[in-house]
Amino acid sequence: MNGKLYLCATPIGNLGDITYRCVETLKSVDLIAAEDTRRTLGLLNHLDIEKPLTSYFEHNKKEKGEYLISEMKKGKNIALVSDAGTPAVSDPGEDLVKMCIEAEIDVVPVPGAVAGINALISSGFSTQRFTFEGFLTVNKRGRTEHLKSLSQEQRTMIFYEAPHKLLSTLRDMLAILGDRRIALCREITKIHEEFVRTTISDAINKYEENPPRGEFVIVIEGKRSEEIEAEREAIWQKMSVSEHVEMYINQGIDEKEALKKTAKDRGVSKRDIYNEYKR
């Protein structure tokens, strides 16, 4: 019988946040796969747990993943932990989960802390709908395309960022997303925990004067519907009636509906738009 993979969420700072279930799981498994074995060893020593450790991280995930799968096929239970927080969220644990599913090995979540969710609920922004965007790529073109895809996003957005890249990321966000309201959360649950609720431009000014320290979660307010409507209106006000109708037709809307939408935008009758368009 196959063993199981336990996804064990560990504290993101305060060791008191570990769950009883996580402790019992770490005690019971045959092997613990860790992103950083030295860091995990410190946690295990704190919990007075002695278990075999093996590394599993971005640069060995393929070969080590195959090894872990083979061990679970022998009946061993394995716990996967990240440096901090929930594994498989913006880390290579995602790939191991996929491998387990393909190998028909049970994957068992052991819930706990997630930095992004804790930042979200502390941000003051809407939690009804949100999107987790993780780390932006260091590739300039990829970063730009990623942010452009979010330029009209109305959901609250969550990003992770390292301190040495924070300023360049904020500048890119300002250029592409505009000066949105933002919450920057660092060192969550630690001694120097800090929440900065401001705008992107003011955040840039702050961290230009005070170099950022610690890992950051960036929470950005989604675009408001009235802002989107104002932008749409600003665009069509520069168009002729024909251009306005053609804009909708080019979006795949049939002519009849395009005429109707144009009339609604301009606050006139559909007949007036039809006569102008067909002239």
Residue pairs with C-beta under 8 A, 6 or more apart in sequence:
1 75
2 72
2 73
2 75
2 103
2 104
2 105
2 106
3 30
3 71
3 72
3 73
3 74
3 75
3 76
3 77
3 78
3 105
4 72
4 77
4 78
4 105
4 106
4 107
4 108
5 68
5 72
5 77
5 78
5 79
5 80
5 96
5 97
5 100
5 105
5 106
5 107
5 108
6 25
6 29
6 77
6 78
6 79
6 80
6 108
6 110
7 80
7 86
7 87
7 88
7 93
7 97
7 107
7 108
7 109
7 110
8 22
8 25
8 26
8 79
8 80
8 81
8 87
8 110
8 112
9 19
9 22
9 85
9 86
9 87
9 110
9 111
9 112
9 113
9 114
10 18
10 22
10 40
10 43
10 81
10 82
10 84
10 85
10 112
10 113
11 17
11 18
11 43
11 84
11 85
11 112
11 113
11 189
12 84
12 85
12 113
12 114
12 115
12 118
12 188
12 189
13 84
13 187
13 188
13 189
13 190
13 193
14 189
14 190
15 43
15 46
17 112
17 113
17 189
18 43
18 47
18 112
19 110
19 111
19 112
21 110
22 110
22 112
23 47
23 49
25 79
25 110
26 32
26 44
26 47
26 49
26 51
26 79
26 81
27 49
27 51
28 77
29 51
29 76
29 77
29 78
29 79
30 51
30 52
30 71
30 76
30 77
30 78
31 51
31 52
31 53
31 54
31 68
31 71
31 76
31 77
31 78
31 79
32 40
32 44
32 51
32 52
32 53
32 54
32 78
32 79
32 80
32 81
33 53
33 54
33 55
33 56
33 64
33 68
33 78
33 79
33 80
33 81
33 96
34 40
34 53
34 54
34 55
34 56
34 80
34 81
34 82
35 55
35 56
35 57
35 81
35 82
35 83
35 87
35 91
35 92
36 55
36 57
36 83
37 53
37 54
37 55
39 83
40 53
40 81
41 53
43 81
44 50
44 51
44 53
54 64
54 67
54 68
55 64
56 64
56 65
56 68
56 80
56 92
56 93
56 96
57 92
58 91
58 92
61 92
61 95
61 96
62 95
65 95
65 96
65 99
66 99
68 78
68 96
69 99
69 100
69 103
69 105
71 78
72 78
72 100
72 103
72 105
73 103
73 105
79 110
80 87
80 88
80 93
80 96
81 87
82 88
82 89
82 91
82 93
83 91
84 113
84 115
85 112
85 113
85 114
85 115
86 111
86 112
86 113
86 114
87 93
88 94
88 96
88 97
89 114
89 116
89 132
89 134
90 134
90 135
90 160
97 107
100 106
100 107
101 107
113 189
115 160
115 185
115 188
115 215
115 217
116 132
116 158
116 160
116 217
118 185
118 188
118 189
118 217
119 158
119 183
119 185
119 188
119 217
119 219
120 127
120 130
120 156
120 158
120 219
121 127
122 183
122 185
122 195
123 156
123 183
123 185
123 195
123 197
123 219
124 183
124 197
125 156
125 181
125 183
125 219
125 220
125 221
125 222
126 155
126 156
126 221
126 222
127 156
129 154
129 155
129 156
129 222
130 155
130 156
130 157
130 158
131 150
131 153
131 155
131 156
131 157
131 158
132 158
133 146
133 150
133 157
133 158
133 159
134 159
134 160
135 159
135 160
135 161
136 142
136 143
136 146
136 147
136 159
136 161
136 169
136 172
137 143
137 146
138 165
143 169
143 172
144 172
144 176
147 172
147 173
147 176
147 177
148 176
150 157
150 177
151 176
151 177
151 223
152 223
152 228
153 222
153 223
154 222
154 223
154 224
154 225
154 228
155 222
156 219
156 220
156 221
156 222
157 219
157 220
157 222
158 217
158 218
158 219
159 169
159 217
159 218
159 219
159 220
160 215
160 216
160 217
160 218
161 169
161 215
161 216
161 217
161 218
162 215
162 216
163 186
163 211
163 212
163 213
163 214
163 215
163 216
166 207
166 212
166 216
167 204
167 207
167 208
167 212
169 218
170 200
170 203
170 204
170 207
170 218
171 204
173 180
173 182
173 200
173 218
173 220
174 200
174 201
174 204
177 200
177 220
178 200
179 199
179 200
179 201
180 199
180 200
180 220
180 221
180 223
181 197
181 198
181 199
181 220
181 221
182 197
182 198
182 199
182 200
182 203
182 218
182 219
182 220
182 221
183 195
183 196
183 197
183 218
183 219
184 194
184 195
184 196
184 198
184 203
184 216
184 217
184 218
184 219
185 194
185 195
185 196
185 216
185 217
185 218
185 219
186 192
186 193
186 194
186 212
186 213
186 214
186 215
186 216
186 217
187 193
187 194
187 214
187 215
188 217
190 214
192 213
192 214
194 214
196 203
196 206
198 206
200 220
232 265
233 265
236 244
236 247
236 262
236 265
236 266
239 247
241 262
241 266
241 273
241 276
241 277
242 276
242 277
244 262
244 265
244 266
245 255
245 258
245 259
245 262
245 273
245 277
246 258
248 257
248 258
248 261
248 262
249 255
249 258
253 261
259 270
259 273
259 274
259 277
260 270
262 273
262 277
263 269
263 270
263 272
263 273
266 273
